[in-house]
Amino acid sequence: MFGFLKARRGPAVPGLSPQDAHALCRQGAVILDVRELSERRAAFIPGSLHVPMGDLPAADLPDGRVVICQCASGRRSALAARQLQARGVDARNLQGGLQAWQAAGLPTRSGSR
């Protein structure tokens, strides 16, 4: 009945569990944190790149690498991954965001690096 809503959302974004994302990073993928700087100061994934959602259209991203988009809960990062896919980037979404990453016991740091 509401199929038109699904069509407007665009193609599905591949989602990754925190464990799968962590393994993919060990193979050369990069995590892209799309949260605001104030959120990142509280905690971030070591080695992640930081490009707030509003700056994403002009972002210069690494060529030829899988980009795993990450936010706090996975909602903003799904939108970011969809935007990047439209630019031809092999983008994925970290399901559950930083909250799921931390719940899985994976490493985080505080600060703004």
C-alpha positions in Angstrom: 0.0 0.0 0.0 2.8 2.4 0.8 5.4 1.1 -1.6 6.1 4.6 -2.9 7.7 5.4 0.4 10.2 2.6 0.1 11.1 3.6 -3.5 12.0 7.2 -2.4 14.4 6.0 0.2 16.8 4.6 -2.3 18.7 1.3 -2.3 19.3 -0.6 0.9 22.5 0.2 2.6 24.6 -2.8 3.7 24.6 -2.9 7.5 27.4 -4.4 9.5 27.5 -5.7 13.1 30.2 -4.1 15.2 32.2 -7.4 15.1 32.0 -7.5 11.3 32.9 -3.8 11.0 35.9 -4.3 13.3 37.1 -7.3 11.1 36.6 -5.3 7.9 38.7 -2.5 9.4 41.5 -4.9 9.9 41.3 -5.6 6.2 41.6 -1.9 5.3 38.2 -0.4 5.6 37.8 3.0 7.3 35.2 4.1 9.8 33.7 7.5 9.1 32.2 9.1 12.2 29.5 11.5 11.1 28.5 12.8 14.5 29.1 16.3 15.7 32.4 17.3 17.4 30.7 17.5 20.8 29.6 13.9 20.5 33.0 12.8 19.3 34.7 14.4 22.3 32.9 12.1 24.6 34.0 8.9 22.8 35.2 7.8 19.4 36.5 4.7 17.6 40.3 4.8 17.4 41.5 5.3 13.8 38.1 6.6 12.6 37.9 9.7 10.4 35.6 12.5 11.5 33.4 14.3 9.0 30.2 15.7 10.5 27.0 14.9 8.5 26.7 18.5 7.3 30.2 18.5 5.8 29.8 15.1 4.1 29.0 16.5 0.6 32.4 18.2 0.4 34.3 15.5 2.2 37.5 14.1 0.6 37.5 10.4 1.4 40.1 7.7 0.8 39.9 6.2 -2.6 39.3 2.5 -3.1 38.5 1.7 0.5 35.3 0.5 2.0 33.8 3.3 4.2 31.8 2.2 7.3 29.6 5.1 8.4 29.1 5.4 12.1 27.0 7.7 14.3 25.6 7.2 17.9 22.8 4.8 17.0 23.0 4.0 13.3 20.3 6.3 12.0 22.4 9.2 10.7 25.1 6.9 9.5 22.6 5.0 7.3 21.7 8.3 5.7 25.4 9.1 5.3 26.1 5.7 3.7 23.3 6.2 1.3 24.7 9.7 0.3 28.1 8.2 -0.2 26.8 5.3 -2.3 25.2 7.9 -4.6 28.7 9.3 -5.1 30.0 5.8 -6.0 31.7 5.0 -2.7 31.5 1.5 -1.3 29.8 2.6 1.9 28.3 0.5 4.7 26.5 1.3 7.9 27.6 0.3 11.4 24.3 -1.1 12.8 23.6 0.3 16.2 26.4 2.9 15.9 28.8 3.7 18.6 26.4 2.4 21.2 26.5 -1.1 19.7 30.3 -0.9 19.2 30.8 -0.2 22.9 28.2 -2.8 24.0 30.3 -5.3 22.0 33.3 -4.4 24.1 35.3 -3.0 21.2 37.8 -0.2 21.8 36.9 3.5 22.1 38.8 6.6 23.3 37.7 10.0 24.6 38.8 13.2 23.1 38.5 14.6 19.6 41.1 13.0 17.5 
